[in-house]
Amino acid sequence: MSESHSDAGASGSGIPSQDVLASRLLAVQRVLAKLDADTEVRIRLNLRFMAICTSLKMPGANAVRGIRRLDRLAADAELAQRGHGKEV
């Protein structure tokens, strides 16, 4: 995910808008959907994605932390795509 986090505080409060969060979720979901990696790696990455989605639904969820987790997940998916799936 090459987008900067400057768009996270579009309202000036430092809290990401729902649109920013939704676009990051969709981008990561698309990366995972077309991931060509070992089955075990794909399952682990998808479980992480589901855990992030679940945590974002909880009361008091921290959207900034959720976006950071999504960014790390996307980076790990890109590593897996390049054949470094053992490191995920």
A tleap script that builds the chain and sets N, CA, C and O, in Angstrom:
source leaprc.protein.ff14SB
mol = sequence {
  NMET SER GLU SER HIE SER ASP ALA GLY ALA
  SER GLY SER GLY ILE PRO SER GLN ASP VAL
  LEU ALA SER ARG LEU LEU ALA VAL GLN ARG
  VAL LEU ALA LYS LEU ASP ALA ASP THR GLU
  VAL ARG ILE ARG LEU ASN LEU ARG PHE MET
  ALA ILE CYS THR SER LEU LYS MET PRO GLY
  ALA ASN ALA VAL ARG GLY ILE ARG ARG LEU
  ASP ARG LEU ALA ALA ASP ALA GLU LEU ALA
  GLN ARG GLY HIE GLY LYS GLU CVAL
}
set mol.1.N position { 0.842 -1.151 0.000 }
set mol.1.CA position { 0.000 0.000 0.000 }
set mol.1.C position { 0.898 1.228 0.000 }
set mol.1.O position { 1.517 1.547 1.015 }
set mol.2.N position { 0.969 1.879 -1.072 }
set mol.2.CA position { 1.890 2.984 -1.193 }
set mol.2.C position { 1.274 4.319 -0.797 }
set mol.2.O position { 1.966 5.337 -0.813 }
set mol.3.N position { -0.002 4.341 -0.445 }
set mol.3.CA position { -0.636 5.588 -0.053 }
set mol.3.C position { -0.075 6.051 1.273 }
set mol.3.O position { 0.230 5.239 2.146 }
set mol.4.N position { 0.062 7.358 1.424 }
set mol.4.CA position { 0.582 7.885 2.682 }
set mol.4.C position { -0.545 7.956 3.698 }
set mol.4.O position { -1.724 7.861 3.357 }
set mol.5.N position { -0.161 8.123 4.925 }
set mol.5.CA position { -1.164 8.227 5.980 }
set mol.5.C position { -1.666 9.645 6.137 }
set mol.5.O position { -2.476 9.907 7.026 }
set mol.6.N position { -1.210 10.577 5.298 }
set mol.6.CA position { -1.655 11.955 5.409 }
set mol.6.C position { -3.154 12.075 5.150 }
set mol.6.O position { -3.804 12.986 5.661 }
set mol.7.N position { -3.701 11.153 4.356 }
set mol.7.CA position { -5.129 11.199 4.088 }
set mol.7.C position { -5.937 10.674 5.272 }
set mol.7.O position { -7.160 10.815 5.300 }
set mol.8.N position { -5.258 10.065 6.252 }
set mol.8.CA position { -5.951 9.523 7.409 }
set mol.8.C position { -6.569 10.615 8.259 }
set mol.8.O position { -7.586 10.389 8.915 }
set mol.9.N position { -5.982 11.771 8.257 }
set mol.9.CA position { -6.505 12.849 9.072 }
set mol.9.C position { -7.188 13.911 8.252 }
set mol.9.O position { -7.015 15.100 8.519 }
set mol.10.N position { -7.948 13.523 7.274 }
set mol.10.CA position { -8.582 14.470 6.368 }
set mol.10.C position { -9.442 15.483 7.111 }
set mol.10.O position { -9.596 16.620 6.664 }
set mol.11.N position { -9.998 15.073 8.239 }
set mol.11.CA position { -10.840 15.988 8.995 }
set mol.11.C position { -10.018 16.878 9.908 }
set mol.11.O position { -10.571 17.757 10.569 }
set mol.12.N position { -8.711 16.670 9.958 }
set mol.12.CA position { -7.853 17.463 10.821 }
set mol.12.C position { -7.742 16.907 12.225 }
set mol.12.O position { -6.958 17.413 13.028 }
set mol.13.N position { -8.506 15.883 12.535 }
set mol.13.CA position { -8.499 15.326 13.887 }
set mol.13.C position { -7.536 14.167 14.033 }
set mol.13.O position { -7.332 13.678 15.143 }
set mol.14.N position { -6.938 13.715 12.940 }
set mol.14.CA position { -6.043 12.573 13.005 }
set mol.14.C position { -6.771 11.241 12.947 }
set mol.14.O position { -6.144 10.182 12.968 }
set mol.15.N position { -8.085 11.295 12.875 }
set mol.15.CA position { -8.887 10.077 12.801 }
set mol.15.C position { -9.255 9.846 11.342 }
set mol.15.O position { -9.797 10.738 10.690 }
set mol.16.N position { -8.963 8.644 10.819 }
set mol.16.CA position { -9.280 8.374 9.415 }
set mol.16.C position { -10.781 8.407 9.162 }
set mol.16.O position { -11.578 8.025 10.018 }
set mol.17.N position { -11.147 8.866 7.985 }
set mol.17.CA position { -12.560 8.846 7.619 }
set mol.17.C position { -12.968 7.410 7.301 }
set mol.17.O position { -12.121 6.548 7.066 }
set mol.18.N position { -14.245 7.173 7.297 }
set mol.18.CA position { -14.766 5.854 6.958 }
set mol.18.C position { -14.405 5.483 5.527 }
set mol.18.O position { -14.188 4.310 5.224 }
set mol.19.N position { -14.340 6.481 4.640 }
set mol.19.CA position { -13.976 6.220 3.245 }
set mol.19.C position { -12.545 5.726 3.123 }
set mol.19.O position { -12.264 4.820 2.337 }
set mol.20.N position { -11.636 6.315 3.895 }
set mol.20.CA position { -10.230 5.895 3.874 }
set mol.20.C position { -10.120 4.456 4.363 }
set mol.20.O position { -9.450 3.629 3.744 }
set mol.21.N position { -10.777 4.168 5.468 }
set mol.21.CA position { -10.747 2.817 6.023 }
set mol.21.C position { -11.359 1.814 5.052 }
set mol.21.O position { -10.810 0.732 4.847 }
set mol.22.N position { -12.479 2.164 4.462 }
set mol.22.CA position { -13.144 1.261 3.510 }
set mol.22.C position { -12.268 1.004 2.291 }
set mol.22.O position { -12.205 -0.124 1.800 }
set mol.23.N position { -11.596 2.034 1.800 }
set mol.23.CA position { -10.747 1.837 0.617 }
set mol.23.C position { -9.545 0.960 0.943 }
set mol.23.O position { -9.120 0.167 0.103 }
set mol.24.N position { -8.987 1.086 2.145 }
set mol.24.CA position { -7.864 0.226 2.539 }
set mol.24.C position { -8.333 -1.224 2.683 }
set mol.24.O position { -7.648 -2.147 2.242 }
set mol.25.N position { -9.485 -1.421 3.294 }
set mol.25.CA position { -10.023 -2.780 3.431 }
set mol.25.C position { -10.233 -3.416 2.057 }
set mol.25.O position { -9.869 -4.572 1.842 }
set mol.26.N position { -10.811 -2.670 1.142 }
set mol.26.CA position { -11.058 -3.189 -0.198 }
set mol.26.C position { -9.750 -3.492 -0.926 }
set mol.26.O position { -9.638 -4.518 -1.597 }
set mol.27.N position { -8.769 -2.612 -0.799 }
set mol.27.CA position { -7.484 -2.818 -1.475 }
set mol.27.C position { -6.806 -4.094 -0.974 }
set mol.27.O position { -6.291 -4.875 -1.773 }
set mol.28.N position { -6.804 -4.307 0.337 }
set mol.28.CA position { -6.172 -5.508 0.894 }
set mol.28.C position { -6.957 -6.750 0.493 }
set mol.28.O position { -6.364 -7.782 0.178 }
set mol.29.N position { -8.278 -6.660 0.501 }
set mol.29.CA position { -9.100 -7.805 0.100 }
set mol.29.C position { -8.793 -8.194 -1.337 }
set mol.29.O position { -8.732 -9.382 -1.653 }
set mol.30.N position { -8.599 -7.224 -2.202 }
set mol.30.CA position { -8.285 -7.517 -3.607 }
set mol.30.C position { -6.909 -8.157 -3.746 }
set mol.30.O position { -6.724 -9.067 -4.554 }
set mol.31.N position { -5.945 -7.684 -2.962 }
set mol.31.CA position { -4.607 -8.290 -2.990 }
set mol.31.C position { -4.691 -9.751 -2.567 }
set mol.31.O position { -4.096 -10.623 -3.199 }
set mol.32.N position { -5.433 -10.012 -1.494 }
set mol.32.CA position { -5.558 -11.385 -1.000 }
set mol.32.C position { -6.320 -12.266 -1.986 }
set mol.32.O position { -6.010 -13.449 -2.125 }
set mol.33.N position { -7.303 -11.706 -2.665 }
set mol.33.CA position { -8.108 -12.490 -3.607 }
set mol.33.C position { -7.294 -13.002 -4.785 }
set mol.33.O position { -7.561 -14.092 -5.291 }
set mol.34.N position { -6.308 -12.235 -5.229 }
set mol.34.CA position { -5.520 -12.672 -6.373 }
set mol.34.C position { -4.140 -13.192 -5.983 }
set mol.34.O position { -3.270 -13.350 -6.840 }
set mol.35.N position { -3.939 -13.456 -4.706 }
set mol.35.CA position { -2.658 -13.945 -4.208 }
set mol.35.C position { -2.376 -15.357 -4.716 }
set mol.35.O position { -3.202 -16.260 -4.583 }
set mol.36.N position { -1.202 -15.523 -5.294 }
set mol.36.CA position { -0.763 -16.825 -5.775 }
set mol.36.C position { 0.355 -17.305 -4.854 }
set mol.36.O position { 1.536 -17.077 -5.116 }
set mol.37.N position { -0.038 -17.969 -3.779 }
set mol.37.CA position { 0.924 -18.429 -2.777 }
set mol.37.C position { 0.469 -19.778 -2.244 }
set mol.37.O position { -0.609 -20.267 -2.582 }
set mol.38.N position { 1.306 -20.365 -1.410 }
set mol.38.CA position { 1.016 -21.626 -0.763 }
set mol.38.C position { -0.328 -21.535 -0.019 }
set mol.38.O position { -0.662 -20.489 0.538 }
set mol.39.N position { -1.080 -22.617 -0.015 }
set mol.39.CA position { -2.399 -22.636 0.613 }
set mol.39.C position { -2.340 -22.226 2.078 }
set mol.39.O position { -3.175 -21.447 2.538 }
set mol.40.N position { -1.362 -22.743 2.814 }
set mol.40.CA position { -1.249 -22.412 4.240 }
set mol.40.C position { -1.012 -20.918 4.435 }
set mol.40.O position { -1.582 -20.310 5.342 }
set mol.41.N position { -0.189 -20.335 3.601 }
set mol.41.CA position { 0.102 -18.903 3.689 }
set mol.41.C position { -1.154 -18.103 3.381 }
set mol.41.O position { -1.459 -17.135 4.077 }
set mol.42.N position { -1.881 -18.496 2.348 }
set mol.42.CA position { -3.119 -17.800 1.993 }
set mol.42.C position { -4.128 -17.857 3.133 }
set mol.42.O position { -4.799 -16.868 3.428 }
set mol.43.N position { -4.233 -19.025 3.773 }
set mol.43.CA position { -5.174 -19.172 4.886 }
set mol.43.C position { -4.773 -18.258 6.041 }
set mol.43.O position { -5.621 -17.574 6.615 }
set mol.44.N position { -3.490 -18.243 6.384 }
set mol.44.CA position { -3.020 -17.378 7.483 }
set mol.44.C position { -3.296 -15.909 7.200 }
set mol.44.O position { -3.762 -15.178 8.075 }
set mol.45.N position { -3.008 -15.482 5.984 }
set mol.45.CA position { -3.226 -14.077 5.640 }
set mol.45.C position { -4.714 -13.729 5.666 }
set mol.45.O position { -5.097 -12.656 6.131 }
set mol.46.N position { -5.550 -14.638 5.166 }
set mol.46.CA position { -6.990 -14.383 5.198 }
set mol.46.C position { -7.535 -14.380 6.616 }
set mol.46.O position { -8.446 -13.610 6.922 }
set mol.47.N position { -6.998 -15.221 7.484 }
set mol.47.CA position { -7.416 -15.204 8.892 }
set mol.47.C position { -7.034 -13.882 9.555 }
set mol.47.O position { -7.805 -13.326 10.337 }
set mol.48.N position { -5.840 -13.384 9.237 }
set mol.48.CA position { -5.428 -12.073 9.760 }
set mol.48.C position { -6.375 -10.983 9.276 }
set mol.48.O position { -6.754 -10.097 10.043 }
set mol.49.N position { -6.753 -11.049 8.006 }
set mol.49.CA position { -7.673 -10.058 7.448 }
set mol.49.C position { -9.015 -10.104 8.186 }
set mol.49.O position { -9.569 -9.064 8.541 }
set mol.50.N position { -9.528 -11.311 8.414 }
set mol.50.CA position { -10.800 -11.443 9.128 }
set mol.50.C position { -10.686 -10.919 10.561 }
set mol.50.O position { -11.621 -10.307 11.078 }
set mol.51.N position { -9.539 -11.160 11.200 }
set mol.51.CA position { -9.335 -10.661 12.566 }
set mol.51.C position { -9.319 -9.131 12.583 }
set mol.51.O position { -9.876 -8.511 13.489 }
set mol.52.N position { -8.685 -8.534 11.592 }
set mol.52.CA position { -8.656 -7.074 11.508 }
set mol.52.C position { -10.065 -6.524 11.297 }
set mol.52.O position { -10.474 -5.569 11.957 }
set mol.53.N position { -10.797 -7.134 10.377 }
set mol.53.CA position { -12.171 -6.704 10.115 }
set mol.53.C position { -13.021 -6.814 11.369 }
set mol.53.O position { -13.793 -5.908 11.682 }
set mol.54.N position { -12.883 -7.915 12.083 }
set mol.54.CA position { -13.643 -8.119 13.318 }
set mol.54.C position { -13.279 -7.078 14.362 }
set mol.54.O position { -14.155 -6.526 15.028 }
set mol.55.N position { -11.976 -6.806 14.507 }
set mol.55.CA position { -11.549 -5.839 15.520 }
set mol.55.C position { -12.067 -4.438 15.204 }
set mol.55.O position { -12.335 -3.653 16.114 }
set mol.56.N position { -12.208 -4.126 13.925 }
set mol.56.CA position { -12.698 -2.799 13.543 }
set mol.56.C position { -14.189 -2.632 13.823 }
set mol.56.O position { -14.690 -1.508 13.858 }
set mol.57.N position { -14.893 -3.727 14.020 }
set mol.57.CA position { -16.322 -3.665 14.320 }
set mol.57.C position { -16.591 -3.506 15.822 }
set mol.57.O position { -17.709 -3.191 16.229 }
set mol.58.N position { -15.575 -3.724 16.624 }
set mol.58.CA position { -15.748 -3.686 18.079 }
set mol.58.C position { -15.932 -2.247 18.570 }
set mol.58.O position { -15.393 -1.309 17.983 }
set mol.59.N position { -16.695 -2.085 19.647 }
set mol.59.CA position { -16.839 -0.738 20.220 }
set mol.59.C position { -15.464 -0.199 20.637 }
set mol.59.O position { -14.651 -0.917 21.220 }
set mol.60.N position { -15.233 1.042 20.335 }
set mol.60.CA position { -13.964 1.663 20.701 }
set mol.60.C position { -12.807 1.265 19.804 }
set mol.60.O position { -11.648 1.458 20.170 }
set mol.61.N position { -13.103 0.711 18.634 }
set mol.61.CA position { -12.051 0.277 17.715 }
set mol.61.C position { -11.189 1.461 17.306 }
set mol.61.O position { -11.686 2.569 17.103 }
set mol.62.N position { -9.899 1.213 17.188 }
set mol.62.CA position { -8.938 2.235 16.805 }
set mol.62.C position { -8.675 2.115 15.300 }
set mol.62.O position { -7.975 1.206 14.854 }
set mol.63.N position { -9.240 3.037 14.532 }
set mol.63.CA position { -9.131 2.973 13.065 }
set mol.63.C position { -7.688 3.153 12.599 }
set mol.63.O position { -7.272 2.521 11.628 }
set mol.64.N position { -6.926 4.001 13.273 }
set mol.64.CA position { -5.529 4.213 12.881 }
set mol.64.C position { -4.741 2.918 13.049 }
set mol.64.O position { -3.967 2.538 12.171 }
set mol.65.N position { -4.938 2.254 14.162 }
set mol.65.CA position { -4.265 0.974 14.393 }
set mol.65.C position { -4.722 -0.061 13.362 }
set mol.65.O position { -3.915 -0.852 12.875 }
set mol.66.N position { -6.005 -0.054 13.033 }
set mol.66.CA position { -6.522 -0.970 12.022 }
set mol.66.C position { -5.871 -0.750 10.668 }
set mol.66.O position { -5.546 -1.711 9.970 }
set mol.67.N position { -5.678 0.504 10.291 }
set mol.67.CA position { -5.030 0.810 9.019 }
set mol.67.C position { -3.575 0.350 9.036 }
set mol.67.O position { -3.079 -0.176 8.040 }
set mol.68.N position { -2.892 0.547 10.161 }
set mol.68.CA position { -1.506 0.067 10.265 }
set mol.68.C position { -1.446 -1.450 10.117 }
set mol.68.O position { -0.561 -1.980 9.445 }
set mol.69.N position { -2.386 -2.140 10.743 }
set mol.69.CA position { -2.430 -3.598 10.624 }
set mol.69.C position { -2.711 -4.019 9.188 }
set mol.69.O position { -2.128 -4.987 8.700 }
set mol.70.N position { -3.592 -3.306 8.516 }
set mol.70.CA position { -3.887 -3.601 7.109 }
set mol.70.C position { -2.654 -3.378 6.238 }
set mol.70.O position { -2.385 -4.159 5.325 }
set mol.71.N position { -1.912 -2.319 6.519 }
set mol.71.CA position { -0.692 -2.046 5.753 }
set mol.71.C position { 0.340 -3.158 5.930 }
set mol.71.O position { 0.978 -3.577 4.964 }
set mol.72.N position { 0.503 -3.637 7.170 }
set mol.72.CA position { 1.437 -4.744 7.412 }
set mol.72.C position { 0.972 -6.013 6.720 }
set mol.72.O position { 1.782 -6.756 6.167 }
set mol.73.N position { -0.326 -6.260 6.750 }
set mol.73.CA position { -0.882 -7.434 6.083 }
set mol.73.C position { -0.642 -7.357 4.577 }
set mol.73.O position { -0.260 -8.351 3.960 }
set mol.74.N position { -0.860 -6.193 3.985 }
set mol.74.CA position { -0.627 -6.029 2.551 }
set mol.74.C position { 0.847 -6.252 2.222 }
set mol.74.O position { 1.167 -6.879 1.212 }
set mol.75.N position { 1.734 -5.752 3.054 }
set mol.75.CA position { 3.168 -5.955 2.828 }
set mol.75.C position { 3.526 -7.434 2.909 }
set mol.75.O position { 4.306 -7.928 2.095 }
set mol.76.N position { 2.963 -8.140 3.880 }
set mol.76.CA position { 3.221 -9.574 4.007 }
set mol.76.C position { 2.653 -10.343 2.815 }
set mol.76.O position { 3.253 -11.316 2.359 }
set mol.77.N position { 1.506 -9.911 2.314 }
set mol.77.CA position { 0.919 -10.560 1.140 }
set mol.77.C position { 1.804 -10.347 -0.088 }
set mol.77.O position { 1.964 -11.253 -0.906 }
set mol.78.N position { 2.370 -9.167 -0.216 }
set mol.78.CA position { 3.274 -8.902 -1.335 }
set mol.78.C position { 4.536 -9.761 -1.230 }
set mol.78.O position { 5.039 -10.249 -2.242 }
set mol.79.N position { 5.045 -9.948 -0.019 }
set mol.79.CA position { 6.192 -10.843 0.185 }
set mol.79.C position { 5.837 -12.274 -0.209 }
set mol.79.O position { 6.615 -12.955 -0.876 }
set mol.80.N position { 4.665 -12.716 0.206 }
set mol.80.CA position { 4.223 -14.073 -0.125 }
set mol.80.C position { 4.075 -14.232 -1.632 }
set mol.80.O position { 4.407 -15.279 -2.187 }
set mol.81.N position { 3.580 -13.198 -2.288 }
set mol.81.CA position { 3.407 -13.248 -3.731 }
set mol.81.C position { 4.759 -13.409 -4.435 }
set mol.81.O position { 4.855 -14.065 -5.472 }
set mol.82.N position { 5.791 -12.807 -3.864 }
set mol.82.CA position { 7.130 -12.888 -4.469 }
set mol.82.C position { 7.861 -14.169 -4.087 }
set mol.82.O position { 9.008 -14.373 -4.485 }
set mol.83.N position { 7.204 -15.032 -3.316 }
set mol.83.CA position { 7.807 -16.318 -3.001 }
set mol.83.C position { 8.484 -16.393 -1.656 }
set mol.83.O position { 9.225 -17.338 -1.387 }
set mol.84.N position { 8.244 -15.411 -0.804 }
set mol.84.CA position { 8.829 -15.424 0.529 }
set mol.84.C position { 7.792 -15.829 1.557 }
set mol.84.O position { 7.836 -15.372 2.699 }
set mol.85.N position { 6.862 -16.680 1.166 }
set mol.85.CA position { 5.749 -17.065 2.014 }
set mol.85.C position { 6.123 -17.707 3.316 }
set mol.85.O position { 5.327 -17.679 4.255 }
set mol.86.N position { 7.294 -18.283 3.421 }
set mol.86.CA position { 7.735 -18.929 4.657 }
set mol.86.C position { 7.945 -17.915 5.763 }
set mol.86.O position { 7.928 -18.274 6.940 }
set mol.87.N position { 8.145 -16.637 5.403 }
set mol.87.CA position { 8.430 -15.598 6.383 }
set mol.87.C position { 7.175 -15.001 6.969 }
set mol.87.O position { 7.259 -14.261 7.950 }
set mol.88.N position { 6.009 -15.289 6.410 }
set mol.88.CA position { 4.758 -14.665 6.836 }
set mol.88.C position { 4.275 -15.279 8.113 }
set mol.88.O position { 3.232 -14.883 8.632 }
savepdb mol mol.pdb
quit
